[in-house]
Amino acid sequence: MNIKQESIHAIESLPDAANFEEIMYRLYVLEKVHNGQTAILNGNIKTLDELKREAANW
């Protein structure tokens, strides 16, 4: 399924009474999930130990 089809499916799965804010939020979440999946496929990930080291510096 391409991005347009995924977006249409996401919108169609909302209730008929959904407002623009709910639609935009659904598309926002869909984009973030897609970006995360792409990052994983491209190897742009961090190990748990790397994250712990970064968090320790906060």
PDB file of N, CA, C and O in Angstrom:
ATOM      1  N   MET A   1       0.852  -1.176   0.000  1.00  0.00           N
ATOM      2  CA  MET A   1       0.000   0.000   0.000  1.00  0.00           C
ATOM      3  C   MET A   1       0.898   1.239   0.000  1.00  0.00           C
ATOM      4  O   MET A   1       1.834   1.325   0.795  1.00  0.00           O
ATOM      5  N   ASN A   2       0.619   2.194  -0.883  1.00  0.00           N
ATOM      6  CA  ASN A   2       1.433   3.405  -0.906  1.00  0.00           C
ATOM      7  C   ASN A   2       0.921   4.419   0.129  1.00  0.00           C
ATOM      8  O   ASN A   2      -0.103   4.198   0.776  1.00  0.00           O
ATOM      9  N   ILE A   3       1.636   5.508   0.270  1.00  0.00           N
ATOM     10  CA  ILE A   3       1.322   6.487   1.316  1.00  0.00           C
ATOM     11  C   ILE A   3      -0.078   7.078   1.118  1.00  0.00           C
ATOM     12  O   ILE A   3      -0.820   7.260   2.084  1.00  0.00           O
ATOM     13  N   LYS A   4      -0.432   7.374  -0.124  1.00  0.00           N
ATOM     14  CA  LYS A   4      -1.758   7.939  -0.385  1.00  0.00           C
ATOM     15  C   LYS A   4      -2.846   6.952   0.031  1.00  0.00           C
ATOM     16  O   LYS A   4      -3.824   7.336   0.673  1.00  0.00           O
ATOM     17  N   GLN A   5      -2.678   5.697  -0.329  1.00  0.00           N
ATOM     18  CA  GLN A   5      -3.670   4.684   0.025  1.00  0.00           C
ATOM     19  C   GLN A   5      -3.736   4.492   1.535  1.00  0.00           C
ATOM     20  O   GLN A   5      -4.822   4.331   2.091  1.00  0.00           O
ATOM     21  N   GLU A   6      -2.579   4.506   2.207  1.00  0.00           N
ATOM     22  CA  GLU A   6      -2.557   4.379   3.663  1.00  0.00           C
ATOM     23  C   GLU A   6      -3.291   5.547   4.310  1.00  0.00           C
ATOM     24  O   GLU A   6      -4.032   5.370   5.277  1.00  0.00           O
ATOM     25  N   SER A   7      -3.077   6.741   3.764  1.00  0.00           N
ATOM     26  CA  SER A   7      -3.731   7.933   4.307  1.00  0.00           C
ATOM     27  C   SER A   7      -5.240   7.856   4.141  1.00  0.00           C
ATOM     28  O   SER A   7      -5.996   8.152   5.067  1.00  0.00           O
ATOM     29  N   ILE A   8      -5.664   7.460   2.964  1.00  0.00           N
ATOM     30  CA  ILE A   8      -7.102   7.328   2.706  1.00  0.00           C
ATOM     31  C   ILE A   8      -7.712   6.293   3.643  1.00  0.00           C
ATOM     32  O   ILE A   8      -8.782   6.515   4.210  1.00  0.00           O
ATOM     33  N   HIS A   9      -7.032   5.170   3.804  1.00  0.00           N
ATOM     34  CA  HIS A   9      -7.528   4.121   4.708  1.00  0.00           C
ATOM     35  C   HIS A   9      -7.624   4.643   6.142  1.00  0.00           C
ATOM     36  O   HIS A   9      -8.601   4.377   6.842  1.00  0.00           O
ATOM     37  N   ALA A  10      -6.596   5.390   6.576  1.00  0.00           N
ATOM     38  CA  ALA A  10      -6.598   5.930   7.940  1.00  0.00           C
ATOM     39  C   ALA A  10      -7.773   6.879   8.148  1.00  0.00           C
ATOM     40  O   ALA A  10      -8.424   6.847   9.192  1.00  0.00           O
ATOM     41  N   ILE A  11      -8.042   7.716   7.162  1.00  0.00           N
ATOM     42  CA  ILE A  11      -9.160   8.658   7.274  1.00  0.00           C
ATOM     43  C   ILE A  11     -10.493   7.917   7.243  1.00  0.00           C
ATOM     44  O   ILE A  11     -11.402   8.231   8.011  1.00  0.00           O
ATOM     45  N   GLU A  12     -10.603   6.943   6.363  1.00  0.00           N
ATOM     46  CA  GLU A  12     -11.859   6.197   6.266  1.00  0.00           C
ATOM     47  C   GLU A  12     -12.160   5.392   7.518  1.00  0.00           C
ATOM     48  O   GLU A  12     -13.319   5.081   7.793  1.00  0.00           O
ATOM     49  N   SER A  13     -11.128   5.053   8.278  1.00  0.00           N
ATOM     50  CA  SER A  13     -11.350   4.268   9.496  1.00  0.00           C
ATOM     51  C   SER A  13     -11.838   5.132  10.666  1.00  0.00           C
ATOM     52  O   SER A  13     -12.264   4.607  11.694  1.00  0.00           O
ATOM     53  N   LEU A  14     -11.775   6.444  10.504  1.00  0.00           N
ATOM     54  CA  LEU A  14     -12.285   7.348  11.536  1.00  0.00           C
ATOM     55  C   LEU A  14     -13.815   7.385  11.479  1.00  0.00           C
ATOM     56  O   LEU A  14     -14.410   7.102  10.439  1.00  0.00           O
ATOM     57  N   PRO A  15     -14.440   7.733  12.598  1.00  0.00           N
ATOM     58  CA  PRO A  15     -15.902   7.867  12.575  1.00  0.00           C
ATOM     59  C   PRO A  15     -16.326   9.022  11.666  1.00  0.00           C
ATOM     60  O   PRO A  15     -15.555   9.956  11.445  1.00  0.00           O
ATOM     61  N   ASP A  16     -17.528   8.960  11.150  1.00  0.00           N
ATOM     62  CA  ASP A  16     -18.036  10.008  10.252  1.00  0.00           C
ATOM     63  C   ASP A  16     -18.055  11.380  10.920  1.00  0.00           C
ATOM     64  O   ASP A  16     -17.987  12.400  10.235  1.00  0.00           O
ATOM     65  N   ALA A  17     -18.146  11.413  12.220  1.00  0.00           N
ATOM     66  CA  ALA A  17     -18.208  12.685  12.943  1.00  0.00           C
ATOM     67  C   ALA A  17     -16.815  13.262  13.243  1.00  0.00           C
ATOM     68  O   ALA A  17     -16.710  14.266  13.947  1.00  0.00           O
ATOM     69  N   ALA A  18     -15.757  12.649  12.725  1.00  0.00           N
ATOM     70  CA  ALA A  18     -14.395  13.126  12.998  1.00  0.00           C
ATOM     71  C   ALA A  18     -14.222  14.542  12.461  1.00  0.00           C
ATOM     72  O   ALA A  18     -14.727  14.889  11.393  1.00  0.00           O
ATOM     73  N   ASN A  19     -13.500  15.343  13.223  1.00  0.00           N
ATOM     74  CA  ASN A  19     -13.246  16.709  12.784  1.00  0.00           C
ATOM     75  C   ASN A  19     -11.845  16.811  12.159  1.00  0.00           C
ATOM     76  O   ASN A  19     -11.095  15.835  12.144  1.00  0.00           O
ATOM     77  N   PHE A  20     -11.504  17.996  11.646  1.00  0.00           N
ATOM     78  CA  PHE A  20     -10.213  18.180  10.988  1.00  0.00           C
ATOM     79  C   PHE A  20      -9.041  17.874  11.923  1.00  0.00           C
ATOM     80  O   PHE A  20      -8.035  17.303  11.500  1.00  0.00           O
ATOM     81  N   GLU A  21      -9.176  18.254  13.184  1.00  0.00           N
ATOM     82  CA  GLU A  21      -8.101  18.019  14.145  1.00  0.00           C
ATOM     83  C   GLU A  21      -7.831  16.523  14.303  1.00  0.00           C
ATOM     84  O   GLU A  21      -6.676  16.100  14.338  1.00  0.00           O
ATOM     85  N   GLU A  22      -8.880  15.734  14.398  1.00  0.00           N
ATOM     86  CA  GLU A  22      -8.717  14.277  14.523  1.00  0.00           C
ATOM     87  C   GLU A  22      -8.110  13.673  13.257  1.00  0.00           C
ATOM     88  O   GLU A  22      -7.277  12.770  13.329  1.00  0.00           O
ATOM     89  N   ILE A  23      -8.527  14.172  12.116  1.00  0.00           N
ATOM     90  CA  ILE A  23      -7.977  13.682  10.849  1.00  0.00           C
ATOM     91  C   ILE A  23      -6.495  14.020  10.755  1.00  0.00           C
ATOM     92  O   ILE A  23      -5.683  13.168  10.394  1.00  0.00           O
ATOM     93  N   MET A  24      -6.145  15.251  11.076  1.00  0.00           N
ATOM     94  CA  MET A  24      -4.747  15.678  10.996  1.00  0.00           C
ATOM     95  C   MET A  24      -3.880  14.905  11.992  1.00  0.00           C
ATOM     96  O   MET A  24      -2.742  14.551  11.683  1.00  0.00           O
ATOM     97  N   TYR A  25      -4.417  14.646  13.182  1.00  0.00           N
ATOM     98  CA  TYR A  25      -3.653  13.882  14.165  1.00  0.00           C
ATOM     99  C   TYR A  25      -3.416  12.466  13.665  1.00  0.00           C
ATOM    100  O   TYR A  25      -2.319  11.931  13.821  1.00  0.00           O
ATOM    101  N   ARG A  26      -4.427  11.854  13.068  1.00  0.00           N
ATOM    102  CA  ARG A  26      -4.283  10.493  12.542  1.00  0.00           C
ATOM    103  C   ARG A  26      -3.205  10.467  11.457  1.00  0.00           C
ATOM    104  O   ARG A  26      -2.382   9.552  11.424  1.00  0.00           O
ATOM    105  N   LEU A  27      -3.205  11.466  10.572  1.00  0.00           N
ATOM    106  CA  LEU A  27      -2.195  11.521   9.516  1.00  0.00           C
ATOM    107  C   LEU A  27      -0.809  11.801  10.092  1.00  0.00           C
ATOM    108  O   LEU A  27       0.187  11.274   9.594  1.00  0.00           O
ATOM    109  N   TYR A  28      -0.738  12.624  11.135  1.00  0.00           N
ATOM    110  CA  TYR A  28       0.531  12.918  11.805  1.00  0.00           C
ATOM    111  C   TYR A  28       1.124  11.639  12.386  1.00  0.00           C
ATOM    112  O   TYR A  28       2.311  11.367  12.206  1.00  0.00           O
ATOM    113  N   VAL A  29       0.310  10.861  13.074  1.00  0.00           N
ATOM    114  CA  VAL A  29       0.786   9.604  13.665  1.00  0.00           C
ATOM    115  C   VAL A  29       1.215   8.642  12.568  1.00  0.00           C
ATOM    116  O   VAL A  29       2.240   7.974  12.699  1.00  0.00           O
ATOM    117  N   LEU A  30       0.453   8.564  11.502  1.00  0.00           N
ATOM    118  CA  LEU A  30       0.798   7.699  10.381  1.00  0.00           C
ATOM    119  C   LEU A  30       2.157   8.092   9.798  1.00  0.00           C
ATOM    120  O   LEU A  30       2.969   7.224   9.476  1.00  0.00           O
ATOM    121  N   GLU A  31       2.404   9.389   9.663  1.00  0.00           N
ATOM    122  CA  GLU A  31       3.693   9.865   9.151  1.00  0.00           C
ATOM    123  C   GLU A  31       4.833   9.473  10.084  1.00  0.00           C
ATOM    124  O   GLU A  31       5.879   9.010   9.628  1.00  0.00           O
ATOM    125  N   LYS A  32       4.636   9.656  11.376  1.00  0.00           N
ATOM    126  CA  LYS A  32       5.692   9.328  12.340  1.00  0.00           C
ATOM    127  C   LYS A  32       6.001   7.837  12.321  1.00  0.00           C
ATOM    128  O   LYS A  32       7.168   7.453  12.389  1.00  0.00           O
ATOM    129  N   VAL A  33       4.980   6.989  12.229  1.00  0.00           N
ATOM    130  CA  VAL A  33       5.189   5.538  12.153  1.00  0.00           C
ATOM    131  C   VAL A  33       5.939   5.197  10.870  1.00  0.00           C
ATOM    132  O   VAL A  33       6.871   4.393  10.891  1.00  0.00           O
ATOM    133  N   HIS A  34       5.541   5.801   9.763  1.00  0.00           N
ATOM    134  CA  HIS A  34       6.208   5.563   8.484  1.00  0.00           C
ATOM    135  C   HIS A  34       7.673   5.985   8.557  1.00  0.00           C
ATOM    136  O   HIS A  34       8.553   5.259   8.095  1.00  0.00           O
ATOM    137  N   ASN A  35       7.935   7.154   9.134  1.00  0.00           N
ATOM    138  CA  ASN A  35       9.315   7.626   9.274  1.00  0.00           C
ATOM    139  C   ASN A  35      10.145   6.685  10.136  1.00  0.00           C
ATOM    140  O   ASN A  35      11.313   6.435   9.838  1.00  0.00           O
ATOM    141  N   GLY A  36       9.550   6.165  11.198  1.00  0.00           N
ATOM    142  CA  GLY A  36      10.251   5.219  12.063  1.00  0.00           C
ATOM    143  C   GLY A  36      10.563   3.923  11.352  1.00  0.00           C
ATOM    144  O   GLY A  36      11.657   3.380  11.499  1.00  0.00           O
ATOM    145  N   GLN A  37       9.614   3.422  10.583  1.00  0.00           N
ATOM    146  CA  GLN A  37       9.842   2.186   9.828  1.00  0.00           C
ATOM    147  C   GLN A  37      10.939   2.383   8.784  1.00  0.00           C
ATOM    148  O   GLN A  37      11.767   1.497   8.575  1.00  0.00           O
ATOM    149  N   THR A  38      10.944   3.542   8.131  1.00  0.00           N
ATOM    150  CA  THR A  38      11.971   3.846   7.143  1.00  0.00           C
ATOM    151  C   THR A  38      13.340   3.927   7.799  1.00  0.00           C
ATOM    152  O   THR A  38      14.322   3.424   7.253  1.00  0.00           O
ATOM    153  N   ALA A  39      13.411   4.555   8.961  1.00  0.00           N
ATOM    154  CA  ALA A  39      14.680   4.664   9.683  1.00  0.00           C
ATOM    155  C   ALA A  39      15.212   3.289  10.044  1.00  0.00           C
ATOM    156  O   ALA A  39      16.410   3.035   9.923  1.00  0.00           O
ATOM    157  N   ILE A  40      14.342   2.410  10.483  1.00  0.00           N
ATOM    158  CA  ILE A  40      14.754   1.049  10.835  1.00  0.00           C
ATOM    159  C   ILE A  40      15.295   0.328   9.613  1.00  0.00           C
ATOM    160  O   ILE A  40      16.346  -0.309   9.678  1.00  0.00           O
ATOM    161  N   LEU A  41      14.578   0.426   8.495  1.00  0.00           N
ATOM    162  CA  LEU A  41      15.019  -0.234   7.264  1.00  0.00           C
ATOM    163  C   LEU A  41      16.366   0.299   6.785  1.00  0.00           C
ATOM    164  O   LEU A  41      17.157  -0.439   6.197  1.00  0.00           O
ATOM    165  N   ASN A  42      16.628   1.596   7.041  1.00  0.00           N
ATOM    166  CA  ASN A  42      17.889   2.214   6.632  1.00  0.00           C
ATOM    167  C   ASN A  42      18.999   2.026   7.660  1.00  0.00           C
ATOM    168  O   ASN A  42      20.123   2.485   7.455  1.00  0.00           O
ATOM    169  N   GLY A  43      18.687   1.357   8.758  1.00  0.00           N
ATOM    170  CA  GLY A  43      19.692   1.116   9.791  1.00  0.00           C
ATOM    171  C   GLY A  43      19.952   2.301  10.695  1.00  0.00           C
ATOM    172  O   GLY A  43      20.953   2.319  11.412  1.00  0.00           O
ATOM    173  N   ASN A  44      19.080   3.288  10.679  1.00  0.00           N
ATOM    174  CA  ASN A  44      19.239   4.478  11.527  1.00  0.00           C
ATOM    175  C   ASN A  44      18.595   4.224  12.883  1.00  0.00           C
ATOM    176  O   ASN A  44      17.563   4.807  13.215  1.00  0.00           O
ATOM    177  N   ILE A  45      19.211   3.360  13.647  1.00  0.00           N
ATOM    178  CA  ILE A  45      18.684   3.001  14.961  1.00  0.00           C
ATOM    179  C   ILE A  45      19.781   3.118  15.998  1.00  0.00           C
ATOM    180  O   ILE A  45      20.964   3.170  15.661  1.00  0.00           O
ATOM    181  N   LYS A  46      19.393   3.160  17.247  1.00  0.00           N
ATOM    182  CA  LYS A  46      20.339   3.195  18.354  1.00  0.00           C
ATOM    183  C   LYS A  46      20.032   2.026  19.274  1.00  0.00           C
ATOM    184  O   LYS A  46      18.884   1.610  19.427  1.00  0.00           O
ATOM    185  N   THR A  47      21.086   1.513  19.877  1.00  0.00           N
ATOM    186  CA  THR A  47      20.904   0.422  20.828  1.00  0.00           C
ATOM    187  C   THR A  47      20.411   0.996  22.154  1.00  0.00           C
ATOM    188  O   THR A  47      20.473   2.204  22.384  1.00  0.00           O
ATOM    189  N   LEU A  48      19.929   0.125  23.005  1.00  0.00           N
ATOM    190  CA  LEU A  48      19.471   0.549  24.323  1.00  0.00           C
ATOM    191  C   LEU A  48      20.625   1.156  25.112  1.00  0.00           C
ATOM    192  O   LEU A  48      20.435   2.147  25.818  1.00  0.00           O
ATOM    193  N   ASP A  49      21.806   0.580  25.003  1.00  0.00           N
ATOM    194  CA  ASP A  49      22.970   1.133  25.713  1.00  0.00           C
ATOM    195  C   ASP A  49      23.301   2.544  25.225  1.00  0.00           C
ATOM    196  O   ASP A  49      23.653   3.406  26.030  1.00  0.00           O
ATOM    197  N   GLU A  50      23.194   2.789  23.924  1.00  0.00           N
ATOM    198  CA  GLU A  50      23.453   4.135  23.399  1.00  0.00           C
ATOM    199  C   GLU A  50      22.440   5.129  23.956  1.00  0.00           C
ATOM    200  O   GLU A  50      22.796   6.249  24.324  1.00  0.00           O
ATOM    201  N   LEU A  51      21.196   4.721  24.014  1.00  0.00           N
ATOM    202  CA  LEU A  51      20.158   5.600  24.558  1.00  0.00           C
ATOM    203  C   LEU A  51      20.374   5.878  26.040  1.00  0.00           C
ATOM    204  O   LEU A  51      20.166   6.999  26.504  1.00  0.00           O
ATOM    205  N   LYS A  52      20.788   4.864  26.774  1.00  0.00           N
ATOM    206  CA  LYS A  52      21.063   5.053  28.207  1.00  0.00           C
ATOM    207  C   LYS A  52      22.200   6.043  28.409  1.00  0.00           C
ATOM    208  O   LYS A  52      22.130   6.891  29.300  1.00  0.00           O
ATOM    209  N   ARG A  53      23.251   5.948  27.592  1.00  0.00           N
ATOM    210  CA  ARG A  53      24.386   6.884  27.697  1.00  0.00           C
ATOM    211  C   ARG A  53      23.921   8.300  27.389  1.00  0.00           C
ATOM    212  O   ARG A  53      24.310   9.243  28.078  1.00  0.00           O
ATOM    213  N   GLU A  54      23.093   8.459  26.362  1.00  0.00           N
ATOM    214  CA  GLU A  54      22.580   9.795  26.027  1.00  0.00           C
ATOM    215  C   GLU A  54      21.717  10.337  27.157  1.00  0.00           C
ATOM    216  O   GLU A  54      21.837  11.503  27.534  1.00  0.00           O
ATOM    217  N   ALA A  55      20.850   9.492  27.696  1.00  0.00           N
ATOM    218  CA  ALA A  55      19.962   9.941  28.775  1.00  0.00           C
ATOM    219  C   ALA A  55      20.749  10.335  30.026  1.00  0.00           C
ATOM    220  O   ALA A  55      20.340  11.236  30.759  1.00  0.00           O
ATOM    221  N   ALA A  56      21.855   9.673  30.266  1.00  0.00           N
ATOM    222  CA  ALA A  56      22.670   9.994  31.434  1.00  0.00           C
ATOM    223  C   ALA A  56      23.260  11.397  31.330  1.00  0.00           C
ATOM    224  O   ALA A  56      23.586  12.003  32.351  1.00  0.00           O
ATOM    225  N   ASN A  57      23.400  11.916  30.127  1.00  0.00           N
ATOM    226  CA  ASN A  57      23.978  13.250  29.926  1.00  0.00           C
ATOM    227  C   ASN A  57      22.942  14.369  29.987  1.00  0.00           C
ATOM    228  O   ASN A  57      23.298  15.542  29.872  1.00  0.00           O
ATOM    229  N   TRP A  58      21.682  14.029  30.165  1.00  0.00           N
ATOM    230  CA  TRP A  58      20.642  15.061  30.212  1.00  0.00           C
ATOM    231  C   TRP A  58      20.682  15.802  31.490  1.00  0.00           C
ATOM    232  O   TRP A  58      19.877  16.708  31.704  1.00  0.00           O
TER     233      TRP A  58
END
